[in-house]
């Protein structure tokens, strides 16, 4: 493998590079102002001030109050906390938790764990584009429902869920509502009050911030148990020494995203549609997964499947040309099973294999896209020549 | 994840393609795991009068490991007497590739099955005696394929398989 090859990154939904402006903002908090924000000496207070001002900026973006923002170490932790923390407050027979079948594994597997603990887990159906059936969900929410957890947008397919409608249903029936907004945060306006959400998860490393920092928004008055017990940080709800450089980085990343949101959405949607159209026109027997062209979709997501070939081979062939994509979600790549999201959308296990996820971002240029598309076309052709399933001429 | 040898075979597979009038064809694999291998052989006699694999080609739908194991087995058996070719096992394939990730070991087994079924097909076409061992292996493969074909019938129907 050529080590010095130029790299073309098309996997922004897996993680993003730290923006240099973010790194610059974080730097003083490693060796200069390294104090523990729980300390009451001057350096400690300075660190605490950095954390609190960050909390404020993140709260502002979400339309929340700073005291409703809790810093965690990852979206996985936040999602675990949301589900387990609410489950721990369950009383009587209020033990039903409603999720969608296309949630991230950290929600699905937490739900699976809670099922083992005696909770009833119900999956509300999604249509072939991955959109939650709101009417069906309305029927499912009843007196026994403790929590509804539906993602704001899907990490594999870019489907944007009708969160406002779902929030209204939950609000009307007085049921706690959590949304995993990891893929939406920083890309589009999010307002916890307009959406009627009680809990919201977001992560720094998806928005050009550092890894190891995330939040759980918890609406004031929501009954939730702590996940980590200890020194009493974060209003005694999430003990742990605060990751000050990470939190400052998350703040800066949020500020940049909010400032550049409209411009980025426009630029990325244009590139997304260019990729989608090119594949549709130039590569026969290819299919767009998830929302159709022109329908609401995350600005940076294209998910496409090619008949007769297998996703891992395509990923590795593209990799040898310096291009990074994903077969479904990065976390599940080492497994052999077809993506749970694709199968939930009604795509057969056989068809699901030829799928790749292409996700663009802040640093994707027109030139990168051009190189990507011509290389993709060549790779698909190369693998199809090898395939016994390719009985047609393509 | 993969060794350099695996990647070499993946990028430049040996004997890839189809033989127009093959003397034997082996088709194995399933869509569920995402691997399908077709192995085509051309058989001739050597100076000693033994049946040898004169030519071999493969077509594979599958992951990097499936393509690499297909390629390497064709290299290992090309020119060999059929009896020797049948002795090539998945350990030989793994060694030639300097190993495979544990979850991909089944690909090397699949490659040996594709080859043995191509040889079985050749024997059958020419009404030649078939060893108990080879017959049992073939029946296993057929059983397995049938099970999976039923599972994925709908998909396979749309693919116009020969």
Interface residues (C-beta under 8 A of the other chain):
Chain A: X1 X308 X309 X310 X311 X312 X313 X316 X317 X320 X334 X335 X336 X338 X348 X349 X350 X351 X353 X385 X386 X387 X388 X389 X391 X392
Chain B: X2 X4 X7 X10 X11 X13 X16 X17 X27 X31 X32 X33 X34 X35 X36 X37 X38 X59 X60 X61 X62 X63 X64 X66 X67 X103 X152 X154 X155 X156 X159 X160 X161 X162
